[in-house]
Amino acid sequence: MTARWTAEARGAPDAGVRLFCFAHAGGGPAGFRSWQREFGRDVDIRPILLPGRESRAREQPLRRMADIIGPLCDGLLPLLDRPYALFGHSLGAALAYEAAREFAARGWGEPRHLFVSARRAPHLPSRRARLHDLPPDQFTAAVARMGGTPPEVLAHPELLNAFTPGLRADFEVNETYTPLPGGLLGCDVSAVVGRADPEVEADEMAAWRDTTRGGFDLRVVDGDHFYLKQAPGELFALIRGRLDLPVRT
């Protein structure tokens, strides 16, 4: 069951800490392939694989946060055999946050750290119009303007048709999401946002401090909503620092 919820492990299974990585809407494990090379033997990188993605492409994508979190946490339980942290970008930030709360609620222990990226705090209202229920042409155009979808997908109708159901489902999860029942986290939280992000403002990221009794810090880095694709160095340095990992030379 575990293998269904994480991509195939190709990294550092004997590392002292695991990092579960949650992608943006329409994203998947492929976006984190370079991370294992970056962290080497220091961290076991485990990208989350949701239904409707990559090797699970034939499965029906889920459309509500509450439908994802229970099965996800069940699937990840065998991997909580060592200290772990969570990183989530955009929609992935909300998924990582709810997974951390669910682990705590079940008595499985909290992460060493929660890294949330490029998404407003969960208790804040959205400032953006809903996209998931737009007609197909309008939905595709709106998503293309955001810049997170690979150009090769947008340029080929067959690829786009195969990709769109999962992408639309992700937007539905994000746009219908409100925090699930549960309390504050106890772990430290780091929030990261691109300086030129048109989707999220720094004060909306700063509001993540209200989700935990632990420590909190906000980091504003160079780049836009997809800064982690363009210049992830500052993010990698932050993760290393917060997880007490050796500085890469």
C-alpha positions in Angstrom: 0.0 0.0 0.0 2.9 2.4 0.8 4.3 2.3 -2.7 1.0 3.6 -4.1 1.3 6.9 -2.2 5.0 7.7 -2.8 7.1 7.5 -6.0 9.5 4.7 -6.4 12.4 5.2 -3.9 15.6 5.9 -5.7 17.4 7.8 -3.0 18.8 7.3 0.5 16.7 4.7 2.3 19.2 4.7 5.2 19.1 8.5 5.7 18.4 9.7 9.2 15.4 11.8 8.1 12.7 11.5 5.4 11.2 14.4 3.6 7.7 13.9 2.1 7.2 16.3 -0.8 3.8 17.5 -2.0 3.5 19.1 -5.4 1.4 22.0 -6.7 -1.9 21.5 -8.5 -1.2 19.4 -11.6 2.3 18.5 -10.3 3.6 15.2 -9.2 6.7 13.3 -8.2 8.6 14.2 -11.4 9.0 17.7 -10.1 11.2 16.4 -7.2 13.5 14.1 -9.1 16.4 16.5 -8.8 15.9 16.8 -5.0 17.5 13.4 -4.2 20.7 14.4 -6.1 20.7 17.7 -4.1 20.4 16.1 -0.7 22.3 12.9 -1.4 22.6 10.5 1.6 21.4 13.1 4.1 17.7 12.9 3.4 15.4 10.2 1.9 13.2 12.2 -0.5 9.7 10.7 -0.9 7.5 12.6 -3.4 3.8 12.0 -2.8 2.0 10.2 -5.6 -1.8 11.0 -5.7 -4.4 9.1 -7.6 -4.6 10.2 -11.3 -0.8 10.9 -11.5 2.0 9.2 -13.3 1.9 5.5 -12.5 -1.5 6.0 -10.9 -2.9 7.8 -14.0 -5.7 5.3 -14.5 -7.1 5.9 -11.0 -9.9 8.4 -10.4 -8.5 11.6 -9.0 -9.9 12.7 -5.7 -11.7 16.0 -5.4 -11.9 16.8 -1.7 -9.2 17.2 0.9 -11.1 14.9 3.4 -11.1 12.1 0.8 -7.4 12.3 0.4 -5.9 12.7 3.8 -7.2 9.4 5.5 -6.0 7.0 2.8 -2.8 9.1 2.3 -1.8 8.8 6.0 -2.7 5.1 6.1 -0.3 4.6 3.2 2.5 6.6 4.7 2.4 5.0 8.1 5.1 2.4 7.4 7.4 5.2 6.4 7.1 6.9 9.7 9.8 4.7 11.2 12.3 7.5 11.6 12.3 11.3 12.0 10.5 13.0 9.1 9.6 16.4 7.7 7.1 17.6 5.1 7.4 20.1 2.3 4.4 21.3 0.3 4.2 23.8 -2.6 1.0 25.7 -3.4 -1.8 23.0 -3.1 0.8 20.8 -1.7 1.2 23.1 1.3 -2.4 22.5 2.4 -2.0 18.7 1.8 1.3 18.6 3.9 -0.3 20.6 6.7 -3.4 18.4 6.9 -1.2 15.2 6.8 0.9 16.6 9.7 -2.3 17.3 11.7 -3.7 13.8 10.9 -0.5 12.1 12.0 -0.6 14.0 15.3 -4.3 13.2 15.8 -3.7 9.5 15.4 -0.8 9.6 17.9 1.8 8.8 15.3 4.0 11.7 16.2 4.6 15.1 14.5 7.1 16.0 11.9 10.4 17.5 12.8 9.5 20.4 10.6 6.8 21.5 8.2 7.8 23.6 5.1 4.9 25.4 3.4 5.5 27.2 0.1 3.5 29.6 -2.1 0.1 29.2 -0.5 -1.8 31.4 1.8 -2.4 30.1 5.3 -5.3 27.6 5.5 -7.6 29.8 7.5 -7.4 32.8 5.1 -10.1 33.2 2.3 -9.0 33.0 -1.3 -8.6 36.2 -3.3 -8.8 34.4 -6.7 -11.8 33.4 -8.8 -12.6 29.7 -8.9 -11.2 28.0 -11.9 -12.0 24.3 -11.5 -15.6 24.6 -12.9 -14.8 26.8 -15.9 -15.6 25.5 -19.4 -12.6 23.6 -21.0 -11.2 26.4 -23.1 -11.3 28.9 -20.3 -9.9 26.5 -17.8 -6.9 25.7 -20.1 -6.3 29.3 -20.8 -6.4 30.3 -17.1 -4.0 27.5 -16.1 -1.6 28.3 -19.0 -1.3 31.9 -17.7 -0.2 30.6 -14.3 2.8 29.0 -15.8 2.9 25.7 -13.9 1.8 23.4 -16.7 4.5 22.0 -19.0 4.4 23.6 -22.5 4.6 20.2 -24.2 1.3 19.3 -22.5 -0.5 22.5 -23.5 0.7 22.1 -27.1 -0.6 18.6 -27.7 -4.4 18.0 -27.4 -4.1 14.3 -26.6 -1.7 15.0 -23.7 -3.8 17.9 -22.5 -7.0 15.7 -22.5 -5.2 13.1 -20.5 -3.8 15.6 -18.1 -6.8 17.8 -17.5 -9.0 15.6 -15.3 -6.3 15.4 -12.6 -5.4 19.0 -12.9 -9.1 20.1 -12.6 -9.5 17.8 -9.6 -6.5 19.4 -8.0 -7.9 22.9 -8.5 -11.2 21.6 -7.0 -9.4 20.3 -3.9 -7.6 23.6 -3.5 -10.6 25.9 -4.2 -13.1 24.0 -1.9 -10.6 23.4 0.9 -11.3 24.6 4.4 -9.2 23.3 7.3 -10.3 19.9 8.6 -11.2 19.4 12.2 -8.2 19.4 14.5 -5.9 21.5 16.6 -2.7 23.4 16.3 0.5 21.7 15.3 3.4 21.5 17.8 6.2 21.4 15.3 8.2 24.3 13.8 6.9 25.7 10.6 8.8 27.5 7.8 6.9 29.4 5.2 8.5 30.3 1.8 7.2 32.6 -0.9 8.7 34.1 -4.1 9.3 37.8 -4.0 7.4 38.2 -7.4 4.7 35.6 -6.7 1.4 37.0 -8.2 -0.7 34.4 -6.4 0.4 34.9 -2.8 1.5 37.9 -0.7 4.0 37.7 2.1 1.5 38.6 4.8 -0.7 35.7 3.7 2.3 33.4 4.1 3.1 35.0 7.5 -0.3 33.9 8.7 1.0 30.3 8.8 2.4 31.3 12.2 -1.2 30.8 13.6 -1.2 27.1 12.7 1.4 26.0 15.3 2.4 26.3 18.9 6.0 25.7 17.7 8.4 28.1 16.1 7.8 29.9 12.9 9.8 31.7 10.3 9.0 33.3 6.9 11.5 33.4 4.1 11.0 35.6 1.0 13.1 34.3 -1.9 13.9 35.4 -5.4 11.4 34.3 -8.1 7.7 34.0 -8.7 5.0 31.4 -7.9 7.3 28.6 -9.3 10.5 29.9 -7.8 11.5 26.4 -6.8 11.9 25.4 -10.5 13.8 28.6 -11.3 16.2 29.1 -8.4 15.7 26.6 -5.6 19.1 27.2 -3.9 17.7 29.4 -1.1 15.0 26.8 -0.4 17.5 24.0 -0.3 19.7 25.9 2.1 16.7 26.6 4.4 15.7 22.9 4.5 19.3 21.9 5.3 19.4 24.5 8.1 16.1 23.6 9.7 16.8 19.9 9.6 20.3 20.4 11.0 21.9 18.8 7.9 25.5 19.3 6.8 26.1 22.3 4.6 26.7 21.3 1.0 30.1 22.3 -0.3 
